[in-house]
Amino acid sequence: MKRILFVVVVGCFLFSSCGDFLEEYSKDLVYASSCEDLDEIIIGNGYMKRNANQEYAYYRENELYYPYLHVMDDDVEEFLSGAVKMLTNANPAVRYRNFYTWGERPFSDMTGVELVDSDWKRLYEHIGYVNVIISYVKEFESDPEEIRHRIAGEALFLRGWYYYMLVNLYAKPYSKETAGKDLGVPLNITEFIEDKYFSRDPVEKVYEQIVLDLKNAADNLAGIVQPTFYRVNEAAARILLSRVYLYMGEWQLAIDECDKVLALGCKLRDMNGLDEKWLNTVNSPEILFTQGSYAIGGLMNNNLSRYGITGGGRYRVSDELLALYKKYKNDGVVDLRESVFLEPSSSYCPGYFFIRKTPDYSNNRKGSVKVYDACLIRSAEVYLNKAEAQAMLDQPDAISTVKVLMEKRYKDGVLPAIDGLKGKGLVDFIREERRRELTCEGHRWFDLRRYAVSPKYPELKEITHGVYQSAMASLKPGVYDGSYTLKPYGQDNAWVLPIPDYEIIFDRGAMVDNDKREPREKNEN
């Protein structure tokens, strides 16, 4: 029987071995003699870790995955209340202020304490494990073919997901005109520990690898029924592939993948008469895959006891997003997502809302969250991806496609009047519908970036975020203290995260950082 020795270097960020570099790190040796062993490895080290205690929005290596992704876009605003201690460690507004204001050094809190960029390291560690699994799963020829296909498919999907996240956090958005020369992230797709320094591969090459991995993942997972939505299936792989094609402007390919998912069956929950308080629950037929961590509950908490009766610092739904849910009310059109997604703040701060899509920490029990926003793929996205791609190709069926989703989201089937829309007007509507539907699921920041470089109907947007000081009195809103502005993409370097300092140091000049962020001045008005 074959017995494969896995050598995964924990802490070696790109699994390179240069000089005495490896001696600084411990080695995790894992032996595998069957696909059953590989299955345990992919569960324990391939998939993103689930942190049982996510009551606070901490960003550390063993805590949340990229929670800052939720606070950089235009769907959130800072929300302070009561006599909160602005420099307390439990205050997410303190930890993420420099992300929220697109600061020169985003990985540092308001006190100047540096936050180690754990995501770069963690995502490449996951990639290291799945690289080995992808390489060696074929060695176990005596194991059932279905098991080998399943494990290969899961590992390929995970590698595609991790590179999708890395290239969209740390590199420019995909543009056909420049993707061949824009710096992406380093690609490492072998199981070997290579004795070299790593540099950044072009965005185009990274996307080509993502597409290849997701196509192979979907093919390997075809016909396989997973026991839980914590294990990826074919439909989830194809939805992510359709999303990647959207980013690339490959609209017909996006439509083709969506059609394959629809052929598999793609259920939606009807918000008319929804018998649960939340949309995303373990009982939802819309959830196709989820993994990782849940950040929104800690970022948008609405529980005063968490900070005592004086309140706390966190984030709320932006006025602009709230207005989108109310946009058609004067026409007698009721968007049910307003009441299903939005939870009003406590009575002393009327008119403010928090996003609630999945059950929060019921009865303060740890581990009560079951659907995670670090990676969430659900069926609603299929209709949005397909409709957008169809509209970009001037296909009139885009309207009927998006209506399938809308009929489950608007009260009593009374929908906004969109039958006459076409061209940019239709694309703009679908983009707004996408924002209403997928808010706080990790889409908006990436969508804003890709809209800016879209080859058709590009959309440039400036974002302004207000900041606050403590009211220093119980049950009072925070005091407005000015604002910061992110200029449109192409005019501001803060649309891309910096490469971690530790990676640049270890690669001794081979790794090039992104363009330097400029210090950001506060608007006093």
C-alpha positions in Angstrom: 0.0 0.0 0.0 1.3 3.4 -0.9 2.2 5.7 2.0 2.6 9.3 1.0 4.6 11.7 3.2 3.2 15.2 3.3 5.6 18.0 4.2 3.8 21.2 4.8 5.8 24.1 6.1 3.6 26.1 8.6 4.5 29.7 8.5 6.5 29.6 5.3 4.3 32.0 3.5 4.9 30.8 0.0 6.5 27.5 0.9 9.9 28.7 -0.3 13.2 27.5 1.2 15.9 30.1 0.8 19.1 29.7 2.7 18.4 29.1 6.4 14.9 30.3 6.1 13.2 27.0 6.8 15.1 26.5 9.9 13.1 29.3 11.5 9.8 27.3 11.1 8.5 24.0 12.5 7.4 21.3 10.0 4.0 19.6 10.2 4.5 16.1 8.9 1.3 14.3 7.8 1.2 10.7 6.5 -1.5 9.5 4.2 -2.1 6.0 3.0 -5.6 6.3 1.5 -8.2 8.7 0.3 -9.7 8.6 3.7 -6.6 10.1 5.1 -6.7 12.8 2.4 -10.3 13.5 3.3 -9.3 14.2 6.9 -6.5 16.5 5.7 -8.7 18.5 3.5 -11.2 19.0 6.3 -8.6 20.0 8.8 -6.3 22.0 6.7 -7.8 22.5 3.2 -11.0 24.1 4.2 -11.1 27.4 6.0 -11.1 27.2 9.8 -14.4 27.7 11.6 -13.9 29.7 14.7 -16.5 28.7 17.3 -16.4 32.0 19.1 -17.1 34.8 16.7 -19.0 37.1 19.1 -16.4 39.8 18.7 -14.9 40.9 15.3 -11.3 40.1 16.2 -8.7 39.9 13.4 -6.1 37.4 14.4 -4.6 34.3 12.8 -7.1 32.0 14.5 -10.0 34.3 14.3 -12.0 35.9 11.4 -11.0 35.7 7.8 -10.8 39.2 6.1 -13.5 40.9 8.2 -12.3 44.3 6.9 -13.7 43.4 3.5 -17.1 44.5 4.8 -16.1 47.9 6.0 -14.3 49.4 3.0 -17.3 49.6 0.6 -20.3 51.9 0.4 -22.8 49.5 2.2 -21.7 50.4 5.7 -21.2 53.4 7.9 -19.6 53.8 11.3 -22.0 53.7 14.2 -21.1 54.7 17.7 -23.4 54.9 20.7 -23.1 55.7 24.4 -20.1 56.3 26.5 -18.0 53.8 24.6 -14.3 53.7 25.3 -12.9 54.5 21.8 -9.6 52.6 22.4 -11.0 49.4 23.9 -9.9 46.2 22.2 -13.5 45.0 22.0 -14.5 48.0 19.8 -14.4 47.0 16.1 -14.5 50.7 15.1 -11.0 51.0 16.7 -9.6 47.9 15.1 -10.8 48.6 11.5 -10.8 52.4 11.4 -7.8 52.4 9.0 -9.6 50.0 6.7 -12.8 52.0 6.9 -11.0 55.3 6.1 -8.6 53.6 3.5 -5.6 54.6 5.5 -2.0 54.6 4.5 -1.4 51.5 6.7 -4.7 49.7 6.9 -3.3 46.9 9.0 -3.0 49.0 12.1 -5.6 50.2 14.6 -6.4 53.6 15.9 -3.8 53.3 18.6 -1.0 52.7 16.1 -0.7 49.0 17.0 0.1 46.9 13.9 -2.3 44.2 12.9 -0.4 41.3 11.3 -1.9 40.5 7.9 -3.0 36.9 8.7 -5.0 36.4 5.5 -2.1 36.3 3.1 -0.3 33.7 5.3 -3.4 31.6 6.0 -4.6 31.5 2.4 -1.2 30.4 1.1 -1.1 27.8 3.9 -4.4 26.4 2.7 -3.1 26.4 -0.8 0.0 24.4 0.3 -2.2 21.6 1.7 -4.5 21.4 -1.3 -1.5 21.4 -3.7 -0.3 18.2 -2.1 -3.8 16.7 -2.1 -4.3 17.5 -5.8 -1.0 16.0 -6.7 -1.3 12.8 -4.7 -5.0 11.8 -4.8 -4.4 10.0 -8.1 -1.8 7.8 -6.4 -4.5 5.8 -4.5 -5.8 3.8 -7.4 -7.3 1.1 -5.3 -9.7 3.6 -3.7 -13.2 4.1 -5.3 -13.1 6.4 -8.3 -15.9 8.5 -7.0 -14.0 9.3 -3.8 -10.9 10.3 -5.8 -13.0 12.6 -8.0 -14.7 14.1 -5.0 -11.5 14.9 -3.1 -9.8 16.2 -6.2 -12.8 18.4 -7.0 -12.9 19.8 -3.5 -9.2 20.6 -3.4 -9.3 22.2 -6.9 -12.3 24.4 -5.9 -10.5 25.5 -2.7 -7.4 26.4 -4.6 -9.5 28.4 -7.1 -11.3 30.2 -4.2 -8.1 31.1 -2.4 -6.5 32.6 -5.5 -9.8 34.4 -6.3 -9.6 36.0 -2.9 -5.9 36.8 -3.0 -5.9 38.4 -6.5 -8.9 40.5 -5.7 -7.6 41.7 -2.3 -4.0 42.3 -3.3 -4.0 43.1 -7.0 -5.8 45.3 -9.5 -9.2 44.2 -10.9 -9.1 42.2 -14.1 -9.0 44.4 -17.2 -8.5 42.7 -20.6 -6.3 45.6 -21.7 -3.9 45.4 -18.8 -4.3 42.0 -17.1 -1.2 40.6 -19.0 1.1 43.2 -17.3 -0.7 44.1 -14.1 0.9 42.5 -11.1 -1.2 39.8 -9.5 -0.1 37.4 -6.7 2.4 34.6 -6.7 1.2 31.3 -8.2 2.3 28.2 -6.5 0.5 25.1 -7.8 3.0 22.3 -7.1 3.4 20.1 -4.1 7.2 20.8 -3.9 8.9 23.0 -1.5 10.8 25.1 -4.0 14.2 26.6 -3.3 13.5 30.0 -4.7 12.2 33.5 -4.0 8.7 34.2 -5.2 7.6 37.1 -7.3 4.1 38.2 -8.5 2.5 36.6 -11.5 0.4 38.7 -13.9 -3.3 39.1 -13.1 -4.1 37.4 -16.3 -2.1 34.3 -15.4 -3.7 34.1 -12.0 -7.2 34.2 -13.5 -6.3 31.6 -16.1 -5.4 29.3 -13.2 -8.5 30.1 -11.3 -10.7 29.3 -14.3 -8.8 26.0 -14.9 -9.1 24.9 -11.3 -12.8 25.7 -11.1 -13.6 24.0 -14.4 -11.7 20.9 -13.3 -13.4 21.1 -9.9 -16.9 21.2 -11.4 -16.1 18.3 -13.7 -14.7 16.1 -10.9 -17.7 16.9 -8.6 -20.3 16.2 -11.3 -22.9 13.7 -10.0 -21.6 13.7 -6.5 -24.0 14.4 -3.7 -22.4 16.0 -0.6 -23.8 15.3 2.8 -23.6 19.0 3.9 -23.2 22.4 2.5 -19.9 22.7 4.3 -18.5 20.4 1.5 -18.4 22.0 -1.9 -20.5 20.6 -4.8 -20.6 21.0 -8.5 -23.2 23.8 -8.5 -21.2 26.0 -6.1 -18.1 25.5 -8.3 -19.9 26.5 -11.4 -21.5 29.6 -9.7 -18.0 30.8 -8.7 -16.8 30.1 -12.2 -19.6 32.2 -13.6 -18.7 35.0 -11.2 -15.0 34.9 -12.3 -16.1 35.0 -16.0 -18.2 38.1 -15.1 -15.1 39.7 -13.7 -13.2 38.9 -16.9 -15.9 40.3 -19.2 -16.5 36.8 -20.6 -20.3 37.1 -20.6 -21.3 34.2 -22.8 -19.1 31.9 -20.8 -20.8 33.2 -17.6 -24.2 32.5 -19.1 -23.1 29.0 -20.1 -22.0 28.1 -16.5 -25.2 29.6 -15.0 -27.3 27.5 -17.4 -25.5 24.4 -16.2 -26.3 25.3 -12.6 -30.0 25.9 -13.5 -30.1 22.5 -15.2 -29.0 21.0 -11.9 -31.8 22.7 -10.0 -31.6 26.0 -8.3 -34.1 26.7 -5.6 -35.0 30.1 -4.1 -36.7 31.0 -0.9 -39.8 33.0 -1.2 -39.8 36.0 1.2 -43.6 36.1 0.9 -44.6 34.2 3.9 -41.1 33.3 4.9 -41.5 31.2 8.1 -38.1 32.0 9.5 -36.7 35.4 10.6 -33.5 35.1 8.6 -32.8 34.2 4.9 -29.5 32.3 5.4 -30.1 29.4 7.7 -29.2 25.7 7.8 -32.7 25.0 6.4 -32.3 27.2 3.4 -32.3 25.5 0.0 -30.4 28.6 -1.3 -27.2 27.8 0.6 -25.0 25.7 -1.7 -21.7 26.2 0.1 -20.3 28.1 3.1 -17.0 27.9 5.0 -14.8 30.1 7.2 -16.1 32.7 9.7 -18.9 35.1 10.3 -17.9 38.7 10.7 -21.1 40.7 10.3 -22.4 39.7 13.7 -19.4 41.3 15.4 -19.1 44.3 13.1 -22.8 45.1 13.2 -23.7 44.0 16.7 -26.9 45.4 18.2 -26.5 44.0 21.7 -25.8 46.6 24.3 -24.9 44.1 26.9 -21.8 43.2 25.0 -20.4 46.6 26.0 -22.5 47.2 29.0 -25.5 49.6 29.0 -23.5 52.4 27.6 -23.4 50.9 24.1 -20.5 50.5 21.8 -18.7 51.1 18.5 -19.6 49.2 15.4 -21.0 49.6 11.8 -24.5 50.0 10.4 -26.2 49.9 7.0 -25.3 53.0 5.0 -28.1 55.5 4.2 -27.5 54.9 0.5 -28.1 51.2 0.8 -31.1 51.7 3.0 -32.6 54.0 0.4 -32.2 51.3 -2.3 -34.5 49.0 -0.3 -37.1 51.8 -0.2 -36.6 53.0 -3.7 -39.9 51.9 -5.2 -42.2 52.3 -2.1 -43.9 55.4 -3.5 -44.9 53.2 -6.5 -46.5 50.7 -4.2 -43.6 48.2 -4.6 -42.4 46.7 -1.4 -38.9 45.1 -1.3 -39.3 42.4 1.4 -35.5 42.3 1.9 -35.8 45.6 3.9 -37.7 43.8 6.6 -35.9 40.4 6.3 -32.3 41.7 6.1 -32.5 44.8 8.2 -32.8 44.9 12.0 -33.6 48.3 13.6 -31.2 49.7 16.2 -32.1 50.1 19.8 -34.8 52.7 20.6 -32.4 55.4 21.7 -31.0 55.6 18.2 -34.0 55.4 16.0 -33.7 55.1 12.2 -30.5 53.1 12.1 -30.3 49.6 10.9 -28.0 46.5 10.9 -27.8 43.6 8.5 -29.1 40.3 9.7 -29.1 37.5 7.2 -28.2 34.6 9.4 -29.1 33.9 13.1 -26.8 35.8 15.4 -25.5 34.6 18.7 -28.8 33.3 20.1 -28.8 33.3 23.9 -25.1 34.2 23.7 -24.2 30.6 22.9 -20.8 30.2 21.3 -20.8 28.5 17.9 -24.5 29.3 17.2 -23.7 30.7 13.8 -23.9 28.1 11.0 -23.8 30.1 7.8 -20.6 32.1 7.3 -19.9 35.3 5.3 -16.2 34.6 4.7 -17.2 32.3 1.8 -20.9 32.0 1.0 -22.3 30.7 -2.3 -26.0 30.6 -2.8 -28.5 30.1 -5.6 -29.7 33.7 -5.8 -26.3 34.7 -7.4 -27.0 32.5 -10.4 -29.9 34.7 -11.6 -27.9 37.9 -11.0 -24.8 36.6 -12.8 -26.8 35.4 -15.8 -29.0 38.5 -16.0 -26.0 40.8 -15.9 -24.1 38.8 -18.6 -27.3 38.7 -20.8 -27.8 42.5 -20.4 -24.1 43.1 -21.4 -24.8 41.1 -24.6 -28.0 43.1 -25.1 -30.1 39.9 -24.8 -33.7 40.8 -23.9 -34.0 37.6 -21.8 -32.0 39.4 -19.1 -35.3 40.9 -17.8 -37.0 37.5 -17.4 -33.9 36.1 -15.8 -33.7 38.7 -13.0 -37.5 38.6 -12.6 -37.2 35.0 -11.4 -35.3 36.2 -8.3 -37.4 39.4 -7.9 -40.7 37.5 -7.7 -39.3 35.9 -4.5 -38.1 39.2 -3.1 -41.0 41.7 -3.7 -44.3 41.6 -1.9 -47.2 39.8 -3.6 -45.4 39.7 -7.0 -45.6 43.5 -7.5 -42.3 44.3 -9.1 -40.5 47.5 -10.2 -41.4 48.4 -13.8 -38.4 47.2 -15.8 -39.9 45.7 -19.0 -38.8 48.8 -21.0 -35.3 48.9 -19.8 -32.4 48.1 -22.0 -28.7 48.9 -22.5 -27.1 50.8 -19.6 -30.4 51.4 -17.8 -31.0 47.6 -17.5 -27.4 46.9 -16.5 -27.7 49.7 -13.8 -30.9 48.1 -12.5 -29.3 44.6 -12.3 -26.3 46.0 -10.5 -28.6 47.7 -8.0 -30.5 44.4 -7.5 -27.2 42.6 -7.0 -26.3 45.1 -4.3 -29.6 44.7 -2.5 -29.4 40.9 -2.6 -25.8 40.2 -1.9 -24.9 42.9 0.6 -22.5 41.9 3.4 -21.6 38.6 1.7 -18.2 39.8 0.4 -19.3 41.0 -3.1 -19.6 44.8 -3.0 -16.0 45.8 -2.7 -15.0 43.5 -5.6 -18.0 44.6 -7.6 -17.1 48.3 -7.3 -13.6 47.5 -8.5 -14.7 45.4 -11.5 -17.4 47.9 -12.5 -14.6 50.6 -12.8 -12.7 48.6 -15.5 -15.7 47.0 -17.2 -15.3 47.1 -21.0 -18.9 48.0 -21.3 -20.8 50.6 -19.1 -17.9 51.3 -16.7 -18.9 52.9 -13.4 -16.5 54.9 -11.4 -17.6 55.8 -7.8 -16.2 58.0 -5.0 -17.0 56.8 -1.5 -17.2 59.0 1.7 -17.2 57.5 5.2 -18.1 59.5 8.2 -16.3 59.0 11.6 -17.4 59.6 15.1 -16.3 60.3 18.6 -17.8 58.9 21.8 -20.8 60.7 23.1 -19.4 60.1 26.6 -23.0 59.7 27.9 -25.2 56.7 28.2 -27.8 56.1 25.5 -26.7 58.8 23.2 -25.5 58.6 19.5 -21.9 59.2 18.8 -20.7 62.6 17.9 -19.9 63.2 14.2 -16.2 64.0 13.7 -15.8 64.6 10.0 -15.3 62.2 7.1 -12.8 60.6 4.7 -13.1 60.2 1.0 -11.9 57.4 -1.4 -11.5 58.8 -4.8 -12.7 56.7 -7.8 -10.6 53.7 -8.9 -7.7 54.8 -11.0 -7.3 58.0 -9.0 -6.6 56.4 -5.6 -4.2 53.6 -4.7 -6.3 52.4 -1.7 -8.5 50.2 -3.9 -5.8 47.5 -3.5 -4.3 46.2 -0.2 -0.6 46.4 0.3 1.5 43.2 0.1 2.5 42.2 3.7 5.8 43.6 4.9 6.9 40.1 6.1 6.5 38.7 2.6 8.5 41.5 0.9 11.3 41.1 3.5 11.5 37.3 3.1 11.6 37.4 -0.6 14.4 40.0 -0.6 13.2 42.2 -3.3 11.7 39.6 -5.6 8.3 40.6 -4.3 7.1 44.0 -5.5 4.6 45.9 -3.4 1.6 47.8 -4.7 1.7 51.5 -5.3 2.1 53.4 -2.1 -1.0 54.7 -0.4 -1.0 58.4 0.3 -1.8 59.8 3.8 -5.5 60.6 3.9 -6.8 63.9 5.2 -10.0 64.1 7.2 -12.8 66.3 5.8 -14.0 68.5 8.6 -17.4 69.4 7.2 
